[in-house]
Amino acid sequence: MNAVTKATLGLAAFVVVLGAVLWITTDRTYFAVFIVLGLLTGAGAWFTRPVAPSAGRPTPSSSEESE
């Protein structure tokens, strides 16, 4: 996992926690939007993260990429 993905997941977790704390302390239900958006952002970062190539699959050589 690269640094950008870690930062995105960390920020998404912060937004979810902030939304939950503000919802509990202020009793305003619109802070649930923070929770939902934080979860959607975290899910988007998780499912679109770059995955390292598996050890069994050969990677294309530079000559194949230029063709």
NORLIN-V505935 format. One record per helix or strand. SS is the DSSP state (H for helix, E for strand). FROM is the first residue (numbers start at 1). TO is the last residue. Records with the same first field share a line. If there is no record, write none. Layout:
# NORLIN-V505935
SS->FROM-TO, FROM-TO
This chain:
# NORLIN-V505935
H->3-26, 29-47, 62-66
